[in-house]
Amino acid sequence: MTTETETASGYVLDEQIGFILRLVQQRHTTIFSDCFENDLTPTQWAVISKLKQIGECSQNLLGRHTAMDVATIQGVVDRLKKRNLLISKPDPDDRRRVVLSLSEEGEALFHRRVGSAVEATEATLSPLNSAERRQLHDLLQKMI
């Protein structure tokens, strides 16, 4: 329901892109959680899938590749290491830095769960036809 103040100012929350994006993100997070049976969070999956894609790298670079700040990537990495899904070792080029890679368990988890990731994407995009999916993807890419 639109209030008089919203109407007078021309600002209606339900029409704001940030609000709509947050609702879509909430929907996707719920779908993701269902598809992954609460086994991994979206940020944990991002780390696993990015390491699978690019291979061994520093935690700092991994954070940049997954759009996570220093504190967030640290927490995600710590939780995945506790589950024996990641391996960390000193960087051969810079002993002050560590590099991360998937463990055998992490590799196996990736292969078991990649279908869940595809399923989450498909379910999120299910209201759209293929042309709308491409258009949405292209428009969102333009905004980042």
N, C-alpha and C positions, 0 to 999 in steps of 0.2 A: 504494500500500500504506500503510495507516494504522499508525503506530508506537504502541508502548505509551504513550509520553509524550503523544502527541496524544489518544489514547483517554482516558487518565487525566485530562487537563486539559479535555477536551471541545472542544478546538480542533483542527480539521482544516483545513489550508490549502486543500485543494481545495473546501471548502464556503464559503469566505469570499468575500463579494461583491467586494471589491477584487481578489482573485486572478482571479475569474471575469471581471470587467470588463476586466482586463488581457489575458486570453486572447482575449476578443471583440475588443478593440482591435487586438491583433496580427493576428488573422484579417482584420479589416477593412482594416488597413494593407496586408497582402499582396494582398488583392483589389483595393484601390484602385491599388496599384502596377502590377498586371497590366492593369487596365482603362485606365490612363493610359500604359502602356508606358514607365514610368519617366520620363515627360516632365515631370511636376510632382509635388511632394509634397502631402500633404493640407493642410498649412498654406499653401502657395503657392496652391492652389486656393481655399482659404477666403478669402484676400485678393482674388483675382480675382473670385470670385463675389459677395463682399460689396460690392466697389466697383461691380460691375455692378448690384447691387440698390439701393444707396443713392446712388450717384454720388460726386462729388468730396467728400473729407473730409480732415481732418488725420490724420497718422499716429497720434497718440495716440488719437483717437476710433476709428480703424480697429482698433487693437489691442484696445480695449475691446469693439468689436462682434464680434471674432473670438476673444476670450478668450485673447489672447497678451500676455505681459508685454513691457515696454519693449525688452529685449534681443532677444527672439524676433522681435517685429514689425520691429525695425530690420534684422535679418539677412535676413528674408524679403523686405522691401521692397528692400533693396540688391540681392539676387539677381535679383528681378524687374525692377528698373531696368536692370541689366546686360544683361538679355535684351530690353530695349526694350519691355517689356510694361506699364510704368507711366510716368507723367509726373508730375514734381513741379514745383510753382511756388510762389512766395510767396503766402501768404494775403492777399487784398486787404484784409481787416479787421485783420490783425495781421502786419506784415512780419517779425516774429521767428519766425513759424511757417510751415511749408510745407503745402500741400494736395496730395493725391495723386488721380490719376484713371487710368483705363485709357487706354493709347495705342491707336492704330488696330490695332496688332499684338495688344495685349491683348484688345481687343474681338473681333477675329477668332479668337483662341485660345479665348476663352470660347465662342463659337458652335460652334467645331469640337469642343470637349471637353465641353460640357454633357451630351451623350449618354453619354459615359464616366462622368460623375458619377452619372447616373441608373442606369447599368449597375452601378456599384460598390455603390450603395445596394441595388438589387434583389438582387444576388448575396449581399450581407451578410445580408439579411433572408430569403433563400430558404428556410431551414428552417421559417419561420413562415407560417401562413395570414394572411389579411387582418385578422381579428379579433385575433389574437395580435400582429400588427404594431402595430395601433392601441393595444392594451393596453401593449405594451412602450414605445412612444413616450410615452404618457400617464404611465406610471410613472416613466420616466427624467426627463421634464419636471418631475415633482413633486419630484424629488430635487435639482434645480439651483436 
